Amino acid sequence: LELVEGKHVDGWDDPRMPTISGARRRGYPPEALRNLCKHVGVTKYEGTTELVVLENAVREVLNKKASRYMAVLKPLKVVITNYPEHQAEYLEAVNNPEDESAGIREVPFSRELYIEQDDFMEDPPKKFFRLSPGKEVRLRWGYYITCQEVIKDPQTGEIVELHCTYDPQTRGGDSPDGRKVKATLHWVCARHAVSAQVRLYDRMYSKEDPLDVEEGQDFKDFLNPESLVILDDCKLEPALKIQEPGTTVQFERLGYFCVDTKDSGPDAPVYNRTVTLKDSFAKEMKKG
């Protein structure tokens, strides 16, 4: 009640809230809640169950039922200079490797693409295997590409575009000469990209037990400022525009996301992050 009345959250159905309506809007499947109850069991004593147990239950269900798609949350433009300027093609992609009955879909591909900003470094450290000048990577379901040139904004010095070349013999992601690459990147075709808002929900509190407070403290002192990060103008593959509100999918390499039941529209999709692919929060907590 304090969170709602104090406007710390967007109502009782805010996806961060521990309510049924909040869990539904976040994309938690009912099976996951039932599985959590079975796992926790019944006891006479008051106990605490870590949130990671619920998140793992959610991942287990969604891994089997959620279709996979590609979405770029922080876009960086890539121009494939040796790809024909007006050409476009469609590549086959598997909808869910855990469910053969989910079938395949066609993903558009052309000269200009978007990749994640985090998947490129101009001066990478030793163990950075993603894209960098002169390095070759695989595009998911696509081709091998090699970065040839970095284009920067003359005013700010920020990287705004990458010029790459592709190997037409590697269609589908394999090289006929047997050469290997160490990274596979997701991407979205710029010509067919759908712009959307993506809301990255995380844990409400920066402390595992926010009620474990010292004198003079309040549980609201431990509200996580990163519990909601809103990203505008994310780039999604076309199939993600026509998903029904409440549908949960996997953005490859990023996590599970649900079409918002309140704010999403056919011309302005909104996706809420249900859960990451891994328990990244616990890892960050260990780092301090």
C-alpha positions as a printed Julia matrix, in Angstrom:
288×3 Matrix{Float64}:
  0.0     0.0     0.0
  2.85    2.4     0.82
  4.45    1.7    -2.55
  1.2     2.37   -4.44
  0.14    5.45   -2.51
  3.66    6.88   -2.58
  3.78    6.48   -6.39
  6.87    4.3    -6.16
  5.11    1.9    -8.56
  2.5     2.21  -11.28
 -0.44    0.74   -9.36
 -1.25   -2.71   -8.02
 -0.58   -4.34  -11.4
  2.9    -2.86  -11.77
  5.05   -5.79  -13.04
  7.39   -5.34  -10.06
  4.6    -5.89   -7.53
  4.15   -9.24   -5.74
  0.49   -9.41   -6.81
 -1.31  -11.79   -9.16
 -2.15   -8.9   -11.5
  1.49   -7.75  -11.43
  2.78  -11.26  -12.13
  0.32  -11.65  -15.0
  1.34   -8.33  -16.57
  4.99   -9.25  -16.22
  4.39  -12.48  -18.13
  4.79  -15.07  -15.37
  2.99  -18.23  -16.6
  0.46  -19.79  -14.18
  2.35  -23.11  -14.39
  5.41  -21.45  -12.88
  3.45  -20.27   -9.83
  1.98  -23.73   -9.34
  5.41  -25.33   -9.69
  6.8   -22.9    -7.13
  4.1   -23.93   -4.63
  4.95  -27.61   -5.18
  8.65  -26.89   -4.72
  8.21  -24.86   -1.53
  5.69  -27.26   -0.01
  3.66  -26.77    3.18
  5.05  -26.14    6.65
  3.8   -24.91   10.02
  6.68  -22.47   10.33
  7.18  -19.05    8.81
  9.85  -19.24    6.16
 11.44  -17.26    3.36
 11.92  -18.45   -0.21
 14.48  -16.66   -2.37
 13.08  -14.92   -5.43
 15.51  -16.86   -7.63
 13.42  -20.0    -6.96
 10.4   -18.32   -8.6
 12.53  -16.96  -11.45
 13.95  -20.41  -12.16
 10.42  -21.83  -12.22
  9.47  -19.13  -14.75
 12.52  -19.87  -16.93
 11.81  -23.61  -16.88
  8.29  -23.16  -18.22
  9.09  -20.43  -20.76
 12.13  -22.26  -22.14
  9.77  -24.97  -23.37
  6.87  -22.85  -24.62
  8.17  -19.38  -25.63
  9.02  -18.74  -29.28
 12.4   -17.17  -30.04
 12.77  -13.87  -31.89
 15.47  -11.26  -32.43
 15.32   -7.78  -30.92
 17.99   -5.09  -30.6
 17.53   -2.92  -27.51
 20.39   -0.45  -28.05
 20.8    -0.3   -31.83
 24.04    0.25  -33.7
 23.72    0.42  -37.48
 25.72   -1.95  -39.69
 26.1    -1.46  -43.45
 27.26   -4.5   -45.42
 29.13   -2.74  -48.19
 29.48   -5.72  -50.56
 25.81   -6.72  -50.32
 23.67   -5.53  -53.29
 22.04   -2.23  -52.36
 18.44   -3.01  -53.35
 18.47   -6.73  -52.64
 16.53   -8.39  -49.85
 16.14  -12.04  -48.91
 14.46  -14.15  -46.25
 16.34  -16.52  -43.98
 14.82  -19.49  -42.17
 14.84  -19.35  -38.37
 13.71  -21.97  -35.85
 10.92  -20.72  -33.59
 11.74  -22.93  -30.6
 14.52  -25.55  -30.52
 12.74  -27.14  -27.52
  9.53  -27.67  -29.51
  9.69  -28.96  -33.09
  5.97  -28.37  -33.56
  6.58  -24.59  -33.25
  7.99  -24.7   -36.79
 10.08  -22.08  -38.53
  9.65  -18.49  -39.66
 11.25  -16.26  -42.3
 13.45  -13.37  -41.18
 14.19  -10.52  -43.62
 17.83   -9.67  -44.41
 19.27   -6.79  -46.44
 22.25   -4.44  -46.73
 21.56   -2.42  -43.55
 21.11   -4.05  -40.16
 21.08   -3.23  -36.46
 23.16   -5.0   -33.84
 23.53   -4.31  -30.11
 25.92   -1.52  -29.16
 27.41   -3.84  -26.54
 28.33   -6.36  -29.25
 30.98   -4.02  -30.7
 34.19   -2.62  -29.24
 36.69   -0.54  -31.18
 39.56   -1.43  -28.87
 38.51   -4.74  -27.29
 40.17   -6.52  -24.36
 41.78   -9.91  -24.92
 38.73  -12.11  -24.29
 36.18  -10.03  -26.2
 35.0   -12.36  -28.97
 32.25  -10.23  -30.48
 32.6    -7.7   -33.3
 35.62   -5.39  -33.52
 37.73   -3.95  -36.38
 39.06   -6.76  -38.57
 37.22   -9.48  -36.63
 34.74  -11.92  -38.15
 31.52  -13.03  -36.4
 28.39  -14.98  -37.31
 24.98  -13.38  -37.65
 22.28  -15.64  -36.2
 20.62  -17.59  -39.07
 22.57  -15.36  -41.49
 26.13  -14.88  -42.72
 29.66  -14.32  -41.48
 30.52  -10.62  -41.45
 33.81   -8.78  -40.87
 34.1    -5.2   -39.62
 36.14   -3.04  -42.03
 35.45    0.55  -40.95
 34.09    2.49  -37.99
 32.09    5.68  -38.7
 31.95    8.29  -35.93
 29.98   11.46  -35.33
 32.43   14.31  -36.1
 30.98   16.43  -33.28
 30.81   13.92  -30.42
 33.18   11.19  -31.55
 30.49    8.56  -30.84
 30.31    5.5   -33.07
 27.21    5.79  -35.27
 27.77    3.16  -37.95
 29.9     0.16  -38.88
 30.89   -0.8   -42.4
 31.29   -4.54  -42.81
 31.68   -7.12  -45.56
 29.92  -10.48  -45.69
 30.83  -13.89  -47.07
 27.96  -15.02  -49.34
 29.12  -18.64  -49.0
 28.19  -18.71  -45.3
 24.4   -18.39  -45.65
 22.7   -20.06  -42.73
 25.68  -19.58  -40.43
 28.2   -22.2   -41.58
 31.42  -21.85  -43.53
 32.07  -24.28  -46.41
 35.83  -24.09  -45.8
 35.39  -25.11  -42.16
 36.68  -21.9   -40.55
 35.24  -21.11  -37.14
 34.15  -17.93  -35.39
 33.78  -17.48  -31.65
 30.68  -15.32  -31.51
 27.13  -15.36  -32.9
 25.24  -12.04  -32.77
 21.53  -11.35  -32.99
 20.46   -8.58  -35.37
 17.45   -6.95  -37.04
 17.05   -5.89  -40.66
 16.86   -2.07  -40.71
 14.45   -1.91  -43.66
 11.85   -4.1   -41.93
 12.54   -3.22  -38.28
  9.67   -2.44  -35.92
 10.27    0.32  -33.38
  9.11   -0.46  -29.85
  9.46    0.51  -26.23
 11.06   -2.12  -23.99
 10.8    -1.96  -20.2
 13.54   -3.72  -18.31
 12.06   -4.78  -14.98
 14.36   -6.02  -12.25
 14.01   -6.7    -8.53
 12.18   -4.13   -6.49
 14.82   -3.95   -3.77
 18.6    -3.76   -3.71
 18.58   -5.86   -0.53
 17.51   -9.5    -0.36
 15.35   -8.89    2.73
 14.18   -5.26    2.75
 12.38   -5.79    6.08
 15.69   -6.57    7.79
 16.34   -2.95    8.74
 18.31   -1.2    11.44
 16.93    1.52   13.68
 16.08    4.64   11.73
 15.83    2.76    8.43
 12.76    1.99    6.36
 12.19   -0.72    3.75
 11.78    2.01    1.13
 15.42    3.0     1.72
 16.33   -0.15   -0.21
 14.23    0.45   -3.32
 16.31   -0.5    -6.36
 16.73    2.58   -8.64
 17.34    0.15  -11.54
 14.13   -1.82  -10.94
 12.71   -0.21  -14.1
 14.74    1.0   -17.06
 12.74    2.19  -20.09
 14.32    1.93  -23.54
 12.66    3.73  -26.45
 13.12    3.1   -30.18
 14.31   -0.48  -29.78
 14.39   -2.43  -33.06
 12.42   -5.67  -33.36
 11.98   -8.17  -36.17
  8.59   -7.79  -37.95
  6.95  -10.86  -36.38
  7.07   -9.17  -32.97
  4.67   -6.43  -34.08
  1.68   -8.77  -34.39
  1.92  -10.6   -31.05
 -1.2   -10.49  -28.86
 -1.1    -8.59  -25.51
  0.04  -10.95  -22.79
  2.12  -13.11  -25.14
  5.53  -14.0   -23.72
  8.47  -14.63  -26.08
 12.22  -14.96  -25.83
 14.43  -12.22  -27.25
 17.46  -14.27  -28.25
 20.47  -13.73  -25.96
 18.5   -11.18  -23.87
 15.72  -12.87  -21.91
 11.97  -13.46  -21.85
  9.64  -10.55  -22.63
  5.87  -10.08  -22.51
  3.63   -7.82  -24.61
  2.24   -5.3   -22.1
 -1.49   -5.71  -21.56
 -2.05   -2.07  -20.63
  0.07    0.23  -22.79
  0.99   -1.8   -25.89
 -0.71   -0.98  -29.2
 -0.52   -2.27  -32.8
  1.5     0.74  -33.96
  3.51    1.21  -30.76
  4.4    -2.15  -29.19
  5.53   -2.23  -25.55
  7.39   -5.25  -24.17
  8.05   -5.93  -20.49
 11.02   -8.03  -19.43
  9.69  -11.08  -17.6
 13.04  -12.53  -16.54
 16.62  -12.64  -17.8
 18.09  -15.84  -19.22
 20.32  -16.15  -16.16
 20.23  -14.94  -12.57
 22.32  -11.84  -13.27
 21.09  -10.08  -10.1
 22.73  -12.62   -7.8
 25.97  -12.31   -9.73
 25.98   -8.54   -9.35
 25.18   -8.83   -5.64
 28.25  -11.02   -5.15
 30.38   -8.39   -6.88
 28.96   -5.78   -4.51
